[in-house]
């Protein structure tokens, strides 16, 4: 996937959007990163990219659900609250208590 042009967002927070050439649409940065990961299967064979897939804003469902007590329902809730600017923000997601947060923080990270 080729990404280009960062433009100001029309959202109140002023976050940038990125235009994808493949779909010719504007998307938020975390969505662009997720699409890039999905498109580039070569990354699966490199350790540095496997580590990148554990970033909380772009983590795929199959990666998150490897963590004990994280199923599809919690995955969906976590994804609906994106973007995160720190791992601490994940604590605010309904269903992520202290034990789940500790497990998540041990395996995942945030930009």
C-alpha positions as CSV (number, residue, x, y, z in Angstrom):
1,X,0.0,0.0,0.0
2,X,1.3,3.4,-0.9
3,X,0.4,6.3,1.5
4,X,0.7,10.0,0.7
5,X,-0.3,13.4,1.7
6,X,-1.0,14.3,5.3
7,X,-3.9,16.7,5.7
8,X,-5.5,18.4,8.7
9,X,-8.5,16.5,10.1
10,X,-12.0,17.9,10.2
11,X,-12.2,16.4,13.7
12,X,-12.1,18.6,16.7
13,X,-8.8,17.1,17.9
14,X,-7.1,18.2,14.6
15,X,-5.5,14.8,14.1
16,X,-4.0,14.3,10.6
17,X,-5.5,12.0,8.0
18,X,-3.5,10.1,5.4
19,X,-4.7,9.5,1.8
20,X,-4.2,6.0,0.5
21,X,-3.5,5.7,-3.2
22,X,-4.9,2.2,-3.5
23,X,-8.4,3.2,-2.3
24,X,-8.0,6.9,-2.9
25,X,-9.6,7.8,0.4
26,X,-8.6,9.7,3.6
27,X,-8.0,7.5,6.6
28,X,-6.7,8.1,10.1
29,X,-3.0,7.2,10.7
30,X,-3.7,4.1,12.8
31,X,-6.1,2.8,10.0
32,X,-3.4,3.4,7.4
33,X,-0.9,1.4,9.4
34,X,-3.3,-1.4,9.9
35,X,-4.0,-1.6,6.2
36,X,-0.3,-1.6,5.5
37,X,0.2,-4.5,7.8
38,X,-2.6,-6.5,6.3
39,X,-1.3,-5.8,2.7
40,X,2.3,-6.6,3.3
41,X,2.5,-10.3,4.2
42,X,6.3,-10.2,3.8
43,X,6.4,-8.6,7.3
44,X,5.2,-11.8,8.9
45,X,8.6,-13.4,8.5
46,X,10.6,-10.6,10.1
47,X,10.9,-10.3,13.9
48,X,10.8,-6.5,13.9
49,X,7.5,-6.5,12.1
50,X,6.0,-9.1,14.4
51,X,6.9,-6.8,17.3
52,X,5.2,-3.9,15.4
53,X,2.0,-5.9,15.1
54,X,1.7,-5.7,18.9
55,X,1.2,-2.0,18.9
56,X,-2.2,-1.5,20.6
57,X,-3.7,0.8,17.9
58,X,-3.1,-1.7,15.1
59,X,-3.0,-5.1,16.8
60,X,-4.8,-7.7,14.8
61,X,-7.5,-9.8,16.5
62,X,-5.5,-13.0,16.2
63,X,-2.6,-11.4,18.1
64,X,-4.7,-9.9,20.9
65,X,-6.7,-13.0,21.5
66,X,-3.6,-15.0,22.2
67,X,-3.5,-13.2,25.5
68,X,-5.5,-15.1,28.2
69,X,-9.0,-13.6,28.8
70,X,-8.9,-11.5,25.7
71,X,-11.6,-12.7,23.3
72,X,-13.4,-11.1,20.3
73,X,-15.7,-9.0,22.5
74,X,-12.9,-7.3,24.4
75,X,-10.9,-6.9,21.1
76,X,-13.9,-5.1,19.6
77,X,-14.2,-2.8,22.6
78,X,-10.5,-2.0,22.5
79,X,-10.6,-1.2,18.7
80,X,-13.7,1.0,19.1
81,X,-11.9,3.3,21.5
82,X,-8.9,3.9,19.3
83,X,-6.7,5.8,18.9
84,X,-4.6,5.5,22.1
85,X,-1.7,7.7,22.9
86,X,-0.5,5.7,25.9
87,X,-1.2,2.2,27.2
88,X,-2.8,3.8,30.3
89,X,-5.7,4.9,28.2
90,X,-6.7,1.2,27.6
91,X,-7.7,1.0,31.3
92,X,-10.7,3.1,30.5
93,X,-12.2,0.5,28.1
94,X,-15.2,-1.3,29.5
95,X,-14.2,-4.8,30.5
96,X,-10.4,-4.1,30.9
97,X,-9.8,-4.3,34.6
98,X,-6.5,-4.3,36.4
99,X,-5.7,-7.9,35.7
100,X,-6.4,-7.7,32.0
101,X,-4.6,-4.4,31.7
102,X,-1.4,-6.0,33.3
103,X,-1.5,-8.9,30.9
104,X,-2.0,-6.5,28.0
105,X,0.7,-4.1,29.1
106,X,3.2,-7.0,29.3
107,X,2.6,-8.0,25.7
108,X,1.6,-4.8,23.9
109,X,2.8,-1.3,23.5
110,X,1.7,2.1,22.3
111,X,3.4,4.7,20.0
